Every structure is written in structure tokens, then in C-alpha cells.
Amino acid sequence: MSSSLFRTAVLKGHGSRRYGEIVLPHQVGHSLLVALFVAIACGLLLFFATCGYQRKAQVAGVVVPAAGLIRVTPVQNGLVSRRMVEEGQAVRAGDILFSLVSQRNSATGDDAEKAISTLIQSRRQSFAGEREQLLEQSRQRIETLERRSDDLAGDVARINAQMTLQQRRVTTHSSAT
């Protein structure tokens, strides 16, 4: 009888923990977060399985055929608007291969090349006007310097005349005494 009491007490003690039972709370936010991640993962898998994408790459340089026989370089930067030849078609020197569009828009939406051209024309006219002003100023300076030179030459001639007159007076005065 004592052995049965012992076993029942052990079984009873074994079932209860020293600090109590561990209870994990089940929060609704965790369930929603897990459901959101599962939905995102399913959406990504569905996208990769059904949808495709095209890779876009910009390549700088020259177009070189597989055999490496020629190099084709554009005269200007731009976008290809029309292709004039078909793949494998024989071409000769001077044939037009592609039509390029080089229209670039500025931040305001205007045609940037037209704005640049207008600006360059305005600058050219400004420089031409400035050049004309500088030439006129130079001409006026030259005229002023020529007049001053003529005035100084006249002053020198008057001073020489006065020196001659003074020398005559000195010689006349010294011969009179």
C-alpha cells in the first residue's frame, strides 16, 4: 500500500512544474504578419511563374558584326527611329542604315537642341556687338592719341621757337653790353 501511495505522489508531483505551466499567448498580430508574408511569397512565386520581363541595357561603343569586318559608328548620339536595312542584307559604302532622332527635351519640356541653338546664336550676336564696341573704342583711343601727339608736336615746336627767340635775345643782349 505504501508503494501505491508513493507512485501516486510521484505521478502527481511529476505532472506539476515547480514554477507553473508554460503558457504561450497566441496574438492576432503574429498571425496577420505570417499571413502577409505567405501572401507576398505566393504573389512572387505566381509573378515569376506567369509573368516575364525584358531586360533593358544601354551599350556604348560600336556595332561590330560577328566576323569583325567593319565598324559602324553614328555621327551623333540619338535614338534609332527607323531601320533602313534588314538583317543579312548586303550594303554598300554610303548606304543609310538607320535613321536617328536626336531630339532631347529640356527640363521645361522644350526642344533642348533648339534652345541651345538659339542660345549659341544669341551669344554669337552678343560677341559680334562686343567686338564692334571694342573696335570703336580702339579707334577712338587711336584718334585721341594722334590728337595728343599732334598737340605735343605743336608744343615742342613752340618751345623750340621760344628757345630760338631766347637765344637771339641772349646773343643780342650780350653783344649790346
WOLIN-V216169 format. One record per pair of residues at least 4 apart in sequence whose C-alpha atoms are under 6 Angstrom apart, sorted by the first residue. I is the first residue (numbers start at 0). J is the second residue. D is the distance in whole Angstrom. If there is no record, write none. Layout:
((I & J & D) (I & J & D))
This chain:
((7 & 11 & 6) (8 & 12 & 6) (9 & 13 & 6) (46 & 50 & 5) (61 & 71 & 6) (61 & 72 & 5) (62 & 71 & 5) (63 & 67 & 6) (63 & 70 & 5) (77 & 99 & 6) (77 & 100 & 5) (77 & 101 & 4) (78 & 99 & 5) (78 & 100 & 5) (79 & 98 & 6) (79 & 99 & 5) (80 & 98 & 6) (80 & 99 & 5) (80 & 100 & 6) (81 & 97 & 6) (81 & 98 & 5) (82 & 97 & 5) (83 & 96 & 5) (83 & 97 & 5) (84 & 96 & 6) (103 & 111 & 5) (104 & 108 & 5) (104 & 109 & 5) (104 & 110 & 5) (104 & 111 & 5) (105 & 109 & 5) (105 & 111 & 5) (126 & 130 & 6) (144 & 148 & 6) (161 & 165 & 6) (167 & 171 & 6) (168 & 172 & 6) (169 & 173 & 6))
